[in-house]
Structure formats: structure tokens, C-alpha cells
Amino acid sequence: MKLYTAPCDAVASDGAFEVETTADVRHQIRYPLRAPVSFTWFSREGETREAKGNSRNIGEGGAYVLTRNCPPVGAQIILVFRFPYQTDCGLSHRLEMSGQVVRAEFLPSGKGMWGFAVASTWTMLQETEDSNQGSRDTA
């Protein structure tokens, strides 16, 4: 993920100083899309770990996932997002993404959910005909 952070500037205003910060600017757009996601990573011991969650946002450069089973920062990860079955076209969609966990955090929602950000290295969207592949199974 390519991020740019501008330095803080101190600005004098009526004898007091205010600090202005510029938020991180993304080079890819992230779309606020909630979809079920399953993901796999390897633990430090080399064991395969699997978990489920829901996306908070998805973009070309990565995604943010809400879950109770957060992989560690730096982990290589494979994610599979499932989108609802479309009865009008008889298809559902599946997005596969691989990348690296670049941030993990506890979200103070009171529900014990964690979140993590992934910088993607590879993304592929597929159409599937199986209606059972839709987003009926949530984490």
C-alpha cells in the first residue's frame, strides 16, 4: 500500500499555536463494502490458520477486515470475499486477494471485534454459477 503523509505544520493564531495535520492520502480508492470474507495465513510456527470476518472496505490496493481472529502484522494472507447470488443473471461473484497484513487494531465497538488492513499483491474477481457461494454465510 502506498501512503503519503505530509508533515505537521505549526500555525500561529492569536498567539496560540495550532497543529495542522494532513491525513494519509491513498493512491487507490477504497469502497465501503461489507461482504463475508474467509482468510488464511501461516502462524509463526508454520501452522495454517483460518478465520472469517466481514470487509469494511475493499479496493484495488487492499482491504480492511473486521474479525475476532486477527492475523499478526507482517503475515502473508489470502482472502476470499463472497458476494450475493444474483438471481437475474444466475451468478455470484468471488474476489480473491493475497497480500500482507500492514495494520491490526482493536476497535472500541464493545463487541470484541478486531480489524486489520491488508496491502494486496494480487487480486482476482471470478463469476461463479453456484448459488451456495453467495454471502448467506456470515462470520
C-alpha positions, 0 to 999 in steps of 0.5 A: 500500500502506498501512503503519503503523509505530509508533515505537521505544520505549526500555525500561529493564531492569536498567539496560540499555536495550532497543529495542522495535520494532513491525513494519509492520502491513498493512491487507490480508492477504497469502497465501503463494502461489507461482504463475508470474507474467509482468510488464511495465513501461516502462524509463526510456527508454520501452522495454517490458520483460518478465520472469517470476518466481514470487509469494511472496505475493499479496493484495488490496493487492499482491504480492511477486515473486521474479525475476532481472529486477527492475523499478526502484522507482517503475515502473508494472507489470502482472502476470499470475499463472497458476494450475493447470488444474483438471481437475474443473471444466475451468478455470484461473484468471488474476489480473491486477494493475497497480500500482507497484513500492514495494520491490526487494531482493536476497535472500541465497538464493545463487541470484541471485534478486531480489524486489520488492513491488508496491502494486496499483491494480487487480486482476482474477481471470478463469476461463479454459477453456484448459488451456495457461494453467495454471502448467506454465510456470515462470520 
